[in-house]
Amino acid sequence: MKCRCALGFALATALLGAGSAQAQTSWVGTWAASQQIPEPANTLAPDAMHDATIRQIFHVSIGGSVLRVRLSNAFGTQPLHFTSVHIARALGPPGAEIDPASDRVVTFFGKPDVIVPAGTEYLSDPIPFPLAPLSSVAVSFHLDEAPAVETGHPGSRETTYYVPGDLAGAADLPGAQTIDHWYQVSGIDVEAPPQAAAIVALGDSITDGHASTTNGNDRWTDFLAARLQSSPATREISVLNEGIGGNHLLIDGLGPNALARFNRDVLAQAGVRWVIVLEGVNDLGGLTREGPVPAAAHAALVERIEAAYQQIVERAHAHGIEVIGGTITPYMSSDYYHPDAADEADRQAVNGWIRAPGHFDAVIDFDRALRDPQQPDRLRPSLDCGDHLHPNPAGYKAMADAVPPGLFAH
C-alpha cells in the first residue's frame, strides 16, 4: 500500500512539474495575414502552382527560439497537398536567396508533407529556429497540384518567388518569376514567455498598407512593432496585421466582411490580448459613391456601423480580449469616394461614438494624427499618398506614433 501511495505521489508530482514547465511558455503569433480568395488579377496561373515551389518573405514582430507555421486552405474547395515546406532566414529583399545554414524542414505530425483539408488552416509541428525580432524569414513550399481555388493575401506589399519543381530547400531560386502577393500561408507563431501577447490590427486597406513601400515594411503596424521593440516593457508584444484592402464592416468586398472573418482573423490567433479596430471608411464612402441618398439612409448606416462595433466588443470580451477603437481618418476629396458634407457628418458621428466612454476599452485617435489642422476633413498634405484617402509612409508612422504610451505595457 505504501508503495502505491508513493508511486501515486511521484506521478502527481511529475505531472505537476510538467504542467509548471509548460506554463513557462505559450504560443504567440508574430506574423499573420488575413486570407481571402484572390481577385482574378491577383491569382497565380494554375500552371504556376502545378509541381512548383513558392517562396514568400514574411517580416515578423517578436522573436523566439521555437516556431510553428500556419498553412491555409481556408477558401479551397479540395484538399491541398504540400509535399514539402521549409523555413529559413531571408537574405533579401531583393531576391529569393536564403541563408542555407538556417534552413529547416517544417513537419506536420512528424512528416515533411501534409494534406490540408478544404476550408481549413493547419499548424505545423514546433520547429527549433532562432528567430530575431523584426527579422524576415522565407517560407517555401512545394505543391504537386495547384489548388482549384487559391487562398491568399493580395495586399502583401512583399515579393513572392515561384519556380517549377521542388526547390523548397534551395539556397536561391535563379530565374524565378515574381508576383507581389502572398498565397496559402496565414501565420507564424513563436513559443514565448507567459507575459508575451499579441495585438491584432483588424482593418481595411489603411491597415493593409496601401501606398506603403513594396518590400519596405512601412505599414503603420510595422512602425508600431518597431516602437514596441524599442522598450523593454513591450518587447514581448507582437503585432499581427489582419487588414484587407477594400474591407467593410457590413458587406463583403475584397474579402469577407469584418464580422464574418472575426473568428478566424482575431479569435483564432495565438496569444491575442488586444484587437485594434480600424474599419468603417469603406462602408461610409460606399454609401454615396454612386450618388446622393436620403438622410434616413445616412442615419441608418451610422447606426449599423456602431452596432457592428458593439458586436466586435462583445465577441472579443467573451474571450478575454480588450478592444481598442481607431477613429476613422479623413477622406474628403477622395478620388475614389467623392464624399460630400453628409458623408463627413457621418464620419464625425461614428468617431464621436468611438471616442465616447463605455464603448471601446481604449481609443487611438488616428483621425487627429492624420487630419490637416487647416481643413480637418482632409488628410494633412504631407501625410497623404495623393489619393486623399490613404496615408503615405510618413502618415503610417504618424499613426503608430499616435498609440498612447503605455497602452500595452501591462
N, C-alpha and C positions, 0 to 999 in steps of 0.2 A: 504493500500500500504506500509506504514511504517512497518507494522507487517511482510509482506512478505520479505521486504528487510532485516529486522533484522534477520528473520529466515534463509534467504539465506546466510547472512554473518556468522551467527553462525554455519551453516552447513559447509561452506567453511573453517572456522577456525578449526572446529573439524576434517575435513578431512586432512587439512594441518598438524595439530598436530599429527594425526595418522601416516601420512607419515613420519614426523620427528622422531617419536618414532621407526618406522620400520627401518629407516636409521641408527639407533644406533647399530644395529646388522646385521650380514649377515651369511649365511651358508658357512662353510669352511670344506673341507674334513680333517679328522685327521688320517684316516687309509683307505687303499684301496688295492685291489689285482686284477691283470688282470685275466680275465676269458677266459677259453678255454674248449674244450672237453677233459677231462682227457684221457690219453692213457689207453689201456685195463689193463695194470698192475697197474694203479693208480685209477681205479674206485672202488666204493663200490659195492658189490654184490647186485642185486635187493632186495633180502630178507632183507639185512641190512638196507635198506631205506624204507621198507614197514611197516607201522604202527611203526615208530621208531623215537626216539629223537636223534638229532645230536647236540653235544655241542662243540663249537670251541672257541679258545682263540685268541684274537687279541690285539696286543701291539700298543697303539695309540701314536701320537706325541704331539699335543697341547690338552689342556683340555677345559672344558666348563661346563655349568650347564644344558643345554638342548641339546639333540642329536636326530639324526634320523638314522635308519639303512636302508641300501640298499640291498634288496634281488635280486638275479639274476636267471633268466631262459633264459639267453641270447642265449644259444645253444640248449635249449629244443625244442622239436617238438610238445609238447602238453602242455596245461595249467597245472600248478603245484599248488596244494592246500597245503598251510602252515596252519595247523589247530591251531597252537599256536606258538608264538615267544616270548622269554624272553631275557632280558639283565641284567647282574649282574656283580659285581666286582669279578674277578677271584682270588682265593686264591693260585692257583698253578702258574706255574708248579712246581713240577709234580702234576698230579691228576686233576680230574674234579670238585673239590669242589669249591663252590662259597660262598660269604657272603650273607646269606638269607635275611638279613635286607636291602640289596641293590637291591634285585631282583625287576624288573619292567616288567610288561606286555607291549609288543610292539604292538601297534594298527595300523590299516590301515583304514582310513576313519571312525574312531571311533569304529572299530570292532577288536576282537582279532584274527581273521583269515583272510586270503586273498588268492585269486586265481590269480596267476601271469601268464599272457598270454605267449605263446611260443615266444621266440625271444626277450624278453623284460627284463628290470630291474624295480624294484618297490620300491619307497621310503615310509618309514613308516611315521606316524604322528610324530610331535615333542614330545619327551618324556623327562620330567624333570629327570635329572640324574646327580649327581655330579661326573664329570669325571676329574681325576687328570692328568696332563701332564705325558707322559712316563709311564702310568699305563697299566694294562692288564684287559680286560673285556672278559666275556664269553657270547657269543650269542648262545642260544639254540633254536632249532625249532623242531616241530613235523610234519611229513608228514604222511598222511593216505595211499598214494600210492607213490611208487618210481617213479622218473622221467624216461621216456623212454630213454632219452639221458641226461646224467648228465652235469651240468655246474660247473666248479670248478677251483681251482688253485693248481696243483700238487706240486709245489715247495714251500709249506708253511713253511717248517722248523719249524713246530709247530704241536703238537699232538692234534688230534681230537678224541672225545669220542662218542660212539654210543651204544644205548641200545634199546630193544623193548619197545613199549608203549609210552604214552605221559607223560614224566617226565621233560618237559621243565623248570618247576619252582622248581625242586627238588634241595635241598642243596648239594647233591652229587649223583653220579651215580655209586654205588658199582657194581662191576662185569662188568663194561663197557669194550667193546672191543675198541681198539685204531688203528689209522692209521695216518700217518704223511702227510696229505693233507687236503685242505680246499674245501668245497662244498657250492654252492648256496648262498653265501654272498659275495658281492663285495665291500662294503664300509660302513664307519661310518662318518657322518658329525656332526659338532657341531655348535651351534649358537655362533658367535664370534664377537668381536668389529670390526668396519669398517676397521681398519688398518690391520686386520688379512688377511692372504693369504696362498695359498698352492703352494708348489713346487711339480711337478710331475717328477719322475725319470723314463724315458722311456728307457727300456734296455732289455738285454738278461740275461743269467744265472749269469753274474757277478753282475748285479743289483739285480737279484732274490735272490742271496746269496748262490750259490753253494759252498759247503765246509765251510759254516758258521756252528755254533753250533745249533743243534736242540733244540728249546725252549730257546736259549741263546740270541736271538735278537742282533746279532753282524754282521749284514749285513752293508755295507757302508752307506746305508740310515738310519739305526738305529743310527749309530755313528753320522751322520750329524744331525739327530733330537735332540740328546742329546746335541750336540755342540750348536745348535740354542737356546735350552732352557737355556744354561748357561749364555746367555747375555740378559739383559733387552731389548736391541734394536731388538732382533729377537725372543722373546718368543711367539709371536703370528704367527710365520711362521711354517706351518706344512710341513711334507714330506710324499708324497704318493708314495709307491713303486709299479710301474707298469712294473716290469720286468717279463719276461717269459724265462725260460731255453730253449736254442736252438733257440731263436727267430732270425729272419732275417729281414733285411730291404726290400728285394726284392722278396722273395718267402716265402710261408707258410712252417713252420717247425713244432715245437711243439707249436701250437697256430698260429693264423693269423699273417701275416707279419706286420711290424710296421706301414706301411701306411694304411693297412686295418683296424687296430684297433685304429687308432689315434683319431677318433671322440669319441669313447666310453671311451677310456682309458685316454685321455687328455682333449679334449674339453668339455666333459660331466661332468668332476669332479668339485665339488663345490669350488668356490673361487680360482681357479688356476690362478696364475700370472706369474709363470715361469715353463718351462719344460727343464730338463737336458736330452740331448740325448746321450746315450752311446750304440750305435748299429753299427754293421758292421763286427765284428770279425768273425761271423759265415758265412757271405757272402764271406769274403776274404778267410777263411780257407777252405770253402766248394768247392771253385773253383778247387783246385788241390788235393782234398782228395783221389780221385781215380786214380790220375796220372797227369803228366805234361800236360799243354795246351799251345797253341801258344801264342806268345807275344801279338797278337792282342786281344785275349780273356782277358788277364790281363788288357790291356788299356781300353777295353770296360767296364769291371766290375768296375774299378775305376771311370769312368765317370758316370756310372749308380748310384753308391753309392753317389757320390757328388750331382747328380741331385735329388736323393731321399731326401737328407738333405735339399736341396733348397725347395722342396715341403713342408717339415715339417715347415720350417721357414715361408713360405708364408701363409700356412694354420693357423699357430699359430698367426702370426701378424694380420691376418684378425679378430681375436678375442681378440686382445689386450694383447697377451701373449708373454713374452720375451723368447727367445730360447738360451739356453746355450749348446755349443758343448763340449762333452767329448772326448778327444783324445783316440784312440784305444790302448789298453795296449799290451805289448809284448806277443808273444806266440810261439816264436821259440823253438823247441824241444818238442812242444805239443805232448802228447801221442795219441791224437785223430786226429789232422790235419796233422802232419808231414810236416810243411811248409819248403820251400826252399828259396833261395836268391830272387827269383822273387816274392814270396809272401811277403817277408819282404819289398821289394821295393814298392809293392802296399800299404802296411800299411803306409810306410813313405809318399807316395804321398797323401793318404787320410788324414793323420794327418797334412800334410802341408796345405791342403785345409781348414781343420778345424781351424787351427791357423791363417790363413790369414785374415787380416782385411776385413770387409764388408760382411762376410758370416753369422756368428753367432753374436748374441748380446754380448756374452761373451764366454770365454773358460775356462774349468777346465782341467788342463794338467794331467790327470790320468796316461798317459804314463810316464811322468817324475817322478811322485810319486812312481811308482812301478818298473821301469826298473833297471837292475843291472848296476851300473856305469862302471864295467869292461866289460860287454857284454850287451850293451843296447838293443839288440834284444831279450833279455831274461828277465824274471821276476827276481827280486832280490831273492836269495835263502831263506832269512829269511821271505819273504812275500809270498812265493809260497806254495800252498797247497800240491804240489808234482806232479801235472799233467802238470805243466809248462804252464797252460792256466788260471787257476782260482787262485785268491789270497786266503790266509788263513785269519782268523780274524784279525791278525796284519796288513795284507795287506788292508783289508777293512777299518780299522781305518786310515791307511795312505791315502786312497782315500778320506775319509771325511776330513782329515786334509789338503788335497790339495785344498779344496774350498777356493778361495781368501777371506780374511776377508772383511766384509762389502758388499759382493756381493748382499745380500738380505736385507740389513739394510736401506731400503728406501721405 
